């Protein structure tokens, strides 16, 4: 069984999280610059067995796609083109940044650490992955 990789794609930074090989636990992986994501994915997918890639998909409160999808859709299309055999799932990422900030507060991180956008992106990817795992376990 391979891992599940979660991606919180942003125009500047991309947060990444991954499961253990048994697909039970979501762990933060790293944050990379958006320009470096393709090299990172190529290297990572050559080293690790990944069964599925989960991409955070921003929606509005009315369940319609948010304005940010204009950046996410081209990313997902390229991902599908480069890795046609890969199972790629879109997961609603509403509120993940707010939940990430609250998680940082709950963990007792100081204000300076909470302003680290790379950390927020990695935590957001972990939340997206955990949400996916919870949905998957219901079925």
Secondary structure, DSSP 8 states (H G I E B T S, - for coil): --EEEEEEE-SSEEEEEEE-TTS--EEEEEEEEGGGHHHHHHHHHHHS-EEEEEEEE-B-TTSSB-TTHHHHHHHHHHHHHHTTTSEEEEEE-TTHHHHHHHHHHHTT--HHHHT-HHHHHHHHHHHHHHHHHHHHHT-
